[in-house]
Amino acid sequence: MKKIKYFYNTNTLRYEKLETPLRITLLRVLGFISAALVTALIIVSIAYKYFPSANEKRLIQRNNSLSDNYYVLNDRIKVLQQQMNELEKRDNHVYREIFEATPIPDSARAKAQAKQEELHLVQNMDEDDLASSIAKTLNTLGSRIAAQDKSYNQIESLIKNKEQMLSCTPAIQPVSNKDLSRIASGFGYRIDPVYKTTKFHAGLDFAAPQGTPIYATANGTVETAGNTGNGYGNHVVINNGYGYKTLFGHMYRIKVHAGEKVKRGEVIGWVGSTGKSTGPHCHYEVRRNGDPVDPVYYFYNDITPEQYDRLLKLAASSNQSFD
């Protein structure tokens, strides 16, 4: 039963029934509803902030776990990248230099290597991008590992052929020269004995009596054996492989023929003075990939370090060549 309220009216000097206007009633109702809604929003905000639901707790834990795992993986990737850099450095500057092989360019190891840029970008990534970033980095690392594995397989093949390569590399003097007295003219610009002008001398001249044996300085296949009218007279060119060719000029007589396989130390002919020559000697050249190189650097098998030092000085002296 609704309680009726009365108030004392001083004008009429009697008690009258209290009646609240509809406008005031509506205002009171709206004020109560507004206060209730504001209070409810504050309570819900506090609850969401400090009292997450079970599902939110699971999501937060999962995100935290993903972040932790990402940075652990990222640190591991950094270590692997450092190891790969060291392996690639050793591959190019140690292993391949031993076998005189061309270093592998970075572009062949990995098509895209923006490692530092990726590390800076990671700091601004959201959780959805972390997995794709890891996958991209691992793909890059996988490409480098695959290329490195291929390189090591190639080096393994080079190792198997190392003995053969060494046997095909010029390593001795073409004539017996134990006392180093037969070096007559060295590699470089020398005075031409015929025209008396300075001319590039592409080999070494070994002065020796006619008939002194001439030896193959490395294994190979005879490419030329005879007089082709090029000034070398009776000469032999041996294709030693691995980019090497050796030439022996001005022979008195040739023992080998074109197409014949020879071994280091085998007699291929005898010293003479045929062709453009001013006296009995053996003109000896070493060519690497078609270019003449100083033969004095290829005598490491039959002389001591002291003899080699003396030989360098003899070969460097400026004098007149024999051809």
C-alpha positions in Angstrom: 0.0 0.0 0.0 1.4 3.3 -1.1 2.3 5.6 1.8 0.6 9.1 1.6 2.6 12.1 2.7 1.2 15.4 4.1 2.7 18.8 4.7 1.4 21.8 6.8 0.3 24.7 4.6 0.9 27.9 6.5 -1.4 29.8 4.2 -4.4 27.7 4.9 -3.2 26.7 8.4 -4.0 23.0 7.8 -2.4 19.8 6.6 -2.6 19.1 2.9 -1.7 16.0 0.8 1.8 16.2 -0.8 1.7 15.6 -4.5 5.0 15.4 -6.6 4.8 16.9 -10.1 5.4 14.5 -13.0 8.3 16.5 -14.3 10.2 16.2 -11.1 9.5 12.5 -11.0 10.8 12.0 -14.5 14.0 13.9 -13.6 14.6 11.8 -10.6 14.1 8.6 -12.5 16.5 9.7 -15.3 19.1 10.9 -12.7 18.9 7.5 -11.0 19.3 5.6 -14.3 22.2 7.8 -15.4 24.0 7.3 -12.1 23.4 3.6 -12.3 24.8 3.4 -15.8 27.9 5.4 -14.9 28.5 3.3 -11.9 28.1 0.1 -13.9 30.6 1.3 -16.6 33.1 2.2 -13.9 32.7 -1.2 -12.3 33.0 -3.0 -15.6 36.1 -1.1 -16.6 37.8 -1.9 -13.3 36.7 -5.5 -13.6 38.2 -5.8 -17.2 41.4 -4.1 -16.2 42.1 -5.9 -13.0 40.0 -9.0 -13.2 40.4 -10.5 -16.8 38.2 -13.4 -17.8 39.6 -16.9 -18.1 39.7 -16.6 -21.9 41.6 -13.3 -21.7 44.0 -14.8 -19.2 44.7 -17.7 -21.7 45.2 -15.2 -24.6 47.5 -13.0 -22.5 49.6 -16.0 -21.4 49.8 -17.2 -25.0 50.9 -13.8 -26.3 53.5 -13.6 -23.6 54.7 -17.1 -24.4 54.9 -16.3 -28.1 56.9 -13.1 -27.4 59.3 -14.9 -25.2 59.7 -17.8 -27.7 60.3 -15.3 -30.5 63.1 -13.5 -28.8 64.7 -16.8 -27.8 64.5 -17.9 -31.4 65.7 -14.5 -32.6 68.8 -14.8 -30.3 69.4 -18.3 -31.6 69.1 -17.1 -35.2 71.7 -14.4 -34.5 74.1 -17.0 -33.2 73.5 -19.2 -36.3 74.0 -16.2 -38.6 77.3 -15.4 -36.9 78.4 -19.0 -37.3 77.3 -18.9 -41.0 79.3 -15.7 -41.5 82.4 -17.4 -40.0 82.0 -20.5 -42.2 81.5 -18.4 -45.3 84.6 -16.3 -44.5 86.7 -19.5 -43.9 85.3 -21.0 -47.1 86.2 -18.0 -49.2 89.5 -16.9 -47.6 90.9 -20.2 -46.4 89.6 -23.4 -48.0 89.1 -21.9 -51.5 92.4 -20.1 -51.5 94.2 -23.3 -50.7 92.8 -24.9 -53.8 93.0 -21.6 -55.8 89.2 -21.7 -56.4 87.0 -18.7 -57.1 85.2 -17.4 -53.9 81.4 -17.8 -53.9 79.7 -14.4 -54.2 77.3 -13.5 -51.5 74.4 -13.3 -54.0 74.8 -17.0 -54.7 74.6 -17.8 -51.1 71.4 -15.9 -50.4 69.2 -13.8 -52.8 68.1 -11.5 -50.0 70.2 -10.7 -47.0 68.6 -7.8 -45.1 69.5 -9.1 -41.7 70.1 -5.8 -39.9 67.0 -4.2 -41.4 64.9 -7.1 -40.2 66.2 -6.8 -36.7 65.3 -3.1 -36.5 61.8 -3.8 -38.0 61.1 -6.5 -35.4 60.9 -3.9 -32.7 57.9 -2.3 -34.3 56.1 -5.6 -35.2 52.9 -6.7 -33.6 52.3 -10.3 -32.5 50.7 -11.3 -35.8 53.9 -10.5 -37.8 56.4 -12.3 -35.5 55.7 -15.8 -37.0 56.1 -14.6 -40.6 59.3 -12.7 -39.7 60.8 -15.8 -38.1 59.8 -17.9 -41.2 61.4 -15.4 -43.5 64.7 -15.3 -41.5 64.8 -19.0 -41.3 64.3 -19.3 -45.1 67.1 -16.9 -45.7 69.3 -18.9 -43.3 68.3 -22.1 -45.0 69.3 -20.8 -48.4 72.7 -19.9 -47.0 73.2 -23.3 -45.4 72.2 -25.0 -48.6 74.7 -22.9 -50.6 77.4 -23.6 -48.0 76.7 -27.3 -48.1 77.1 -27.2 -51.9 80.4 -25.3 -51.5 81.8 -27.9 -49.1 80.8 -30.7 -51.4 82.8 -28.9 -54.1 85.7 -28.5 -51.7 85.6 -32.2 -50.9 85.9 -32.9 -54.6 88.8 -30.5 -54.7 90.5 -32.4 -51.9 90.1 -35.7 -53.7 91.8 -34.1 -56.7 94.4 -32.2 -54.7 97.2 -34.8 -55.3 96.5 -34.8 -59.0 96.4 -31.0 -59.1 99.7 -30.7 -57.3 101.3 -33.2 -59.7 100.1 -31.0 -62.6 101.5 -27.8 -61.1 105.0 -26.8 -62.3 107.4 -27.4 -59.3 110.9 -28.1 -60.6 113.5 -26.5 -62.8 113.5 -27.7 -66.5 117.3 -28.5 -66.4 119.6 -29.8 -63.7 120.7 -26.7 -61.9 121.8 -27.6 -58.4 124.4 -24.9 -58.0 122.0 -22.3 -59.7 124.7 -21.3 -62.2 122.6 -21.8 -65.3 120.1 -18.9 -64.8 121.1 -16.6 -67.7 118.1 -14.3 -68.0 115.0 -13.7 -65.9 111.4 -12.8 -66.4 110.4 -9.3 -67.4 111.8 -6.6 -69.7 115.2 -7.5 -71.0 117.5 -6.4 -73.9 116.8 -8.3 -77.0 120.0 -10.0 -78.2 119.2 -9.5 -81.9 117.5 -6.1 -82.1 119.2 -4.6 -79.0 115.9 -3.1 -77.8 114.1 -3.5 -74.5 111.5 -6.3 -74.9 109.3 -8.3 -72.6 110.9 -11.7 -71.8 108.1 -14.1 -70.9 110.2 -16.8 -69.3 113.6 -17.8 -67.9 116.7 -18.7 -69.9 118.8 -21.6 -68.6 122.2 -21.6 -70.2 123.5 -25.2 -70.7 125.7 -27.2 -73.1 124.0 -28.6 -76.1 122.5 -32.0 -75.4 121.7 -31.3 -71.7 118.5 -33.1 -70.8 115.3 -31.0 -70.4 112.7 -32.3 -68.0 108.9 -31.9 -67.8 108.2 -29.7 -64.7 104.7 -31.1 -64.1 102.4 -33.9 -65.3 100.4 -33.1 -68.5 99.8 -33.8 -72.1 102.0 -32.6 -74.9 100.2 -30.0 -76.9 102.9 -28.9 -79.3 106.2 -30.7 -80.3 108.2 -29.2 -83.1 109.2 -26.0 -84.9 106.2 -23.9 -85.8 108.2 -20.8 -87.0 107.4 -18.7 -84.0 111.0 -18.0 -82.9 111.1 -20.8 -80.3 112.7 -23.2 -82.7 112.2 -26.8 -81.7 109.9 -26.4 -78.7 107.4 -28.3 -76.6 104.2 -27.0 -75.0 102.7 -29.1 -72.3 99.1 -28.6 -71.2 99.3 -29.4 -67.5 95.7 -28.8 -66.8 94.2 -26.6 -64.0 94.9 -23.5 -66.2 98.7 -24.3 -66.5 100.8 -24.6 -69.6 104.6 -24.9 -69.8 106.8 -24.1 -72.8 110.4 -25.4 -73.4 112.1 -23.7 -76.4 115.2 -23.9 -78.6 115.7 -27.6 -78.3 118.4 -29.5 -80.2 116.1 -32.5 -80.4 112.6 -33.3 -79.1 111.9 -36.7 -77.5 108.1 -36.5 -77.1 105.2 -36.0 -79.6 101.9 -34.2 -79.6 99.2 -36.0 -77.6 101.7 -37.9 -75.4 101.2 -37.9 -71.7 104.3 -37.0 -69.6 105.1 -36.9 -65.9 107.2 -34.5 -63.9 110.9 -35.3 -64.2 110.6 -37.1 -67.5 113.0 -36.2 -70.3 111.2 -34.4 -73.1 114.2 -33.2 -75.2 117.7 -31.8 -75.1 119.1 -28.3 -75.0 119.9 -26.7 -78.3 120.0 -23.3 -80.0 117.3 -23.5 -82.7 115.0 -20.7 -83.7 115.7 -17.1 -82.6 118.6 -18.0 -80.2 122.2 -16.7 -79.7 123.5 -19.7 -77.9 122.6 -23.1 -76.4 120.0 -22.6 -73.7 116.5 -23.7 -72.6 113.9 -21.0 -72.7 111.2 -21.9 -70.1 107.8 -20.4 -69.7 104.9 -21.0 -67.3 101.5 -19.7 -68.4 98.5 -19.5 -66.1 95.1 -19.2 -67.8 96.9 -18.0 -70.9 99.0 -15.3 -69.2 102.8 -15.7 -68.7 103.8 -15.8 -65.0 107.3 -15.7 -63.5 108.6 -19.3 -63.5 110.9 -18.6 -60.6 107.9 -19.0 -58.3 107.4 -22.6 -59.4 110.7 -24.1 -58.3 109.7 -25.1 -54.7 110.2 -28.9 -55.1 113.9 -29.1 -55.8 115.7 -26.3 -54.0 116.1 -25.1 -50.4 114.8 -21.8 -49.1 118.3 -20.4 -49.2 118.7 -21.4 -52.8 115.3 -20.0 -53.6 116.3 -16.6 -52.2 119.5 -16.7 -54.2 117.6 -17.7 -57.3 115.2 -14.8 -56.9 118.1 -12.4 -56.9 119.7 -14.0 -60.0 116.5 -13.9 -62.0 115.8 -10.3 -61.1 119.1 -9.0 -62.4 118.9 -6.9 -65.5 120.8 -8.4 -68.4 120.4 -9.5 -72.1 118.3 -12.5 -72.9 119.4 -15.4 -75.1 116.4 -15.1 -77.4 
